[in-house]
Amino acid sequence: PALAESLATAKNGTVVFPSGENRRAVLEELQVTTRSTLGAIAHETGGIAVDHGWLRMFGSGSAQQPRALGAWNREVGLDVADALLVADDAVGGVFAINGGALGSARGNVYYFAPDCLEWEDTELGHTDWVEWALNGDLGQFYENMRWPGWVAEVEALAGDRAFHFFPPPWTEEGDDVSKVDRRVVPSRELFGLMIAEMGGDGEDGE
């Protein structure tokens, strides 16, 4: 009920996708109950699109958001005990609950930022992070990553795709995303590219 109320009153606008057939299996894998925010999202939704689809929270999977909690971790080769991927955005940024691999603040949500290729502590637990995603100032948070006309482009973007900028935003040449080339690529491909650029191989969460 608390999640339903938050979604109904969200300032940033949401679309809730129907929950997938494997929702019970997702709960069991994550070892959470529907009394938690994470469990409620996993069991009651197939995913949640926020702010015209710019931010995509993972649920139990759906046609619109095929990536499910836990399953997305396996696809990118990251153990859920180290960091549970819970959402990403239209430009390749990734949000994860830290199990100890991302920094010292266990349980906090960290953000892998496309412009600096670092895991940054949001200083929020998952429930508070969801509240921020639904009602916080996403425009300010993403002010350097949005371009004129982004709304129409993002609304047409599939839930498992993201925009790849060239030159990329972590370079000096790509720091103004309104002046670079954009193309749509699989989110998995873009995440792997960023992890590799950071220095890991994308298979062990380094």
C-alpha positions as MATLAB code, in Angstrom:
seq = 'PALAESLATAKNGTVVFPSGENRRAVLEELQVTTRSTLGAIAHETGGIAVDHGWLRMFGSGSAQQPRALGAWNREVGLDVADALLVADDAVGGVFAINGGALGSARGNVYYFAPDCLEWEDTELGHTDWVEWALNGDLGQFYENMRWPGWVAEVEALAGDRAFHFFPPPWTEEGDDVSKVDRRVVPSRELFGLMIAEMGGDGEDGE';
ca = [
       0.000    0.000    0.000;
       2.795    2.448    0.787;
       4.376    1.881   -2.609;
       1.033    2.236   -4.393;
       0.432    5.554   -2.636;
       3.907    6.812   -3.519;
       3.404    5.903   -7.173;
      -0.018    7.541   -7.289;
       1.319   10.849   -5.953;
       4.723   10.856   -7.674;
       5.727   14.283   -8.972;
       7.981   12.908  -11.690;
       5.319   10.845  -13.418;
       5.415    7.064  -13.571;
       4.281    4.163  -15.712;
       3.959    0.864  -13.848;
       4.301   -2.254  -15.985;
       2.371   -5.439  -15.108;
       4.288   -7.946  -12.994;
       5.883  -10.947  -14.648;
       5.023  -14.609  -14.182;
       8.270  -15.204  -12.310;
       7.608  -12.635   -9.604;
       7.605  -15.218   -6.805;
      10.928  -16.613   -8.005;
      12.402  -13.096   -8.005;
      11.345  -12.625   -4.380;
      12.870  -15.945   -3.379;
      16.139  -15.192   -5.127;
      16.452  -11.805   -3.460;
      15.340  -13.160   -0.063;
      12.992  -10.231    0.538;
       9.302   -9.981    1.375;
       6.569   -7.828   -0.107;
       6.614   -5.784    3.107;
       9.838   -4.178    1.890;
       9.931   -1.582   -0.864;
      12.262   -3.770   -2.910;
       9.994   -6.783   -2.482;
       6.889   -4.788   -3.349;
       8.470   -3.560   -6.578;
       9.671   -7.064   -7.436;
       6.303   -8.741   -6.777;
       3.780   -6.107   -7.797;
       5.443   -4.596  -10.873;
       7.211   -5.727  -14.002;
       9.198   -2.503  -13.757;
       8.552    1.211  -13.317;
       9.348    3.966  -15.812;
       9.895    7.398  -14.253;
      10.040   10.867  -15.825;
       9.058   10.024  -19.425;
      10.983    6.755  -19.131;
      14.313    8.409  -18.353;
      14.784    6.324  -15.204;
      13.826    2.632  -15.315;
      13.354    0.663  -12.094;
      13.584   -3.109  -12.461;
      10.782   -5.357  -11.196;
       9.898   -8.925  -12.128;
      10.252   -8.177  -15.839;
       7.736   -7.296  -18.540;
       7.505   -6.821  -22.282;
       8.182   -3.111  -21.823;
      10.977   -3.640  -19.277;
      12.407   -7.115  -19.924;
      15.196   -6.835  -17.375;
      14.236   -8.314  -14.007;
      15.828   -7.868  -10.608;
      18.518  -10.491  -10.145;
      18.400  -11.616  -13.769;
      20.008   -8.366  -14.898;
      22.824   -8.998  -12.413;
      23.469  -12.411  -13.948;
      23.474  -10.964  -17.436;
      26.235   -8.497  -16.619;
      28.164  -10.919  -14.390;
      27.696   -9.187  -11.032;
      26.829  -11.194   -7.903;
      23.695   -9.897   -6.179;
      25.492  -10.259   -2.844;
      28.081   -7.709   -3.999;
      25.673   -5.185   -5.529;
      22.068   -5.557   -6.645;
      21.264   -3.595   -9.795;
      17.866   -1.957   -9.223;
      17.537    0.646  -11.988;
      19.240    2.406  -14.842;
      18.631    5.469  -16.972;
      18.388    6.452  -20.595;
      22.050    7.449  -20.842;
      23.556    4.305  -19.335;
      23.811    5.291  -15.690;
      23.123    2.436  -13.263;
      21.752    2.361   -9.708;
      22.640   -0.501   -7.362;
      22.181   -1.430   -3.710;
      25.673   -1.817   -2.307;
      26.449   -5.182   -0.748;
      30.026   -4.168   -0.071;
      31.634   -4.149   -3.516;
      30.915   -0.518   -4.360;
      32.029    1.302   -1.239;
      31.862    1.390    2.540;
      28.156    2.284    2.882;
      26.485   -1.133    2.753;
      22.776   -0.978    1.977;
      22.981    2.423    0.326;
      22.109    2.933   -3.320;
      25.125    3.827   -5.459;
      25.053    5.422   -8.906;
      27.449    4.522  -11.707;
      27.748    7.866  -13.472;
      28.389    7.958  -17.253;
      30.252   11.263  -17.062;
      32.905   10.135  -14.562;
      32.727    6.305  -14.629;
      32.651    6.017  -10.841;
      30.247    4.464   -8.346;
      28.913    7.361   -6.280;
      27.104    6.951   -2.962;
      23.675    8.602   -3.102;
      23.658    8.465    0.729;
      20.164    6.956    0.544;
      18.854    3.538    1.456;
      16.658    1.861   -1.141;
      13.280    3.057    0.196;
      14.484    6.659    0.465;
      16.078    6.393   -2.972;
      12.764    5.280   -4.491;
      11.096    8.286   -2.867;
      13.773   10.542   -4.352;
      13.361    8.988   -7.801;
       9.616    9.571   -7.702;
       9.635   13.073   -6.229;
      13.161   14.479   -6.327;
      14.647   17.011   -8.720;
      15.790   14.717  -11.514;
      16.274   17.722  -13.771;
      18.997   19.040  -11.476;
      20.574   15.627  -10.984;
      20.786   15.090  -14.742;
      21.301   18.682  -15.848;
      24.579   17.872  -17.615;
      23.216   14.734  -19.301;
      20.086   16.051  -21.012;
      19.759   17.777  -24.347;
      17.055   19.887  -26.056;
      14.256   17.592  -27.214;
      15.230   14.687  -24.947;
      11.645   13.987  -23.851;
      10.375   12.823  -27.237;
      13.477   10.721  -27.866;
      13.367    9.057  -24.461;
       9.641    8.320  -24.669;
      10.327    6.359  -27.873;
      13.205    4.429  -26.291;
      12.757    0.718  -25.498;
      13.183   -0.284  -21.854;
      16.390   -2.225  -22.477;
      18.043    0.380  -24.704;
      20.036    3.536  -23.926;
      21.676    6.438  -25.698;
      25.375    6.134  -26.433;
      27.093    9.489  -26.908;
      30.118   10.038  -29.095;
      32.440   11.465  -28.025;
      31.405    9.900  -24.670;
      30.569   12.128  -21.692;
      33.582   10.996  -19.666;
      35.883   12.721  -22.171;
      36.642   16.424  -22.449;
      35.319   16.439  -26.015;
      32.014   14.934  -24.911;
      31.218   17.033  -21.851;
      28.421   18.892  -23.690;
      25.908   16.193  -24.652;
      23.896   18.615  -26.772;
      26.793   18.801  -29.243;
      27.672   15.121  -29.630;
      26.298   12.293  -31.745;
      23.714    9.965  -30.195;
      22.708    6.468  -31.143;
      20.528    3.878  -29.479;
      22.323    0.745  -28.245;
      21.447   -2.161  -25.932;
      21.832   -1.116  -22.294;
      23.936   -4.216  -21.659;
      26.358   -3.161  -24.387;
      26.721    0.357  -23.038;
      27.184   -0.799  -19.442;
      29.874   -3.247  -20.550;
      31.633   -0.509  -22.496;
      31.673    1.820  -19.489;
      32.891   -0.887  -17.109;
      35.669   -1.795  -19.538;
      36.618    1.868  -19.894;
      36.743    2.170  -16.097;
      39.298   -0.626  -16.028;
      37.247   -3.730  -15.159;
      36.232   -6.448  -17.562;
      32.491   -6.284  -16.842;
      32.376   -9.948  -15.780;
      33.392   -9.775  -12.148;
      31.999   -6.410  -11.055;
      35.371   -4.751  -10.789;
];
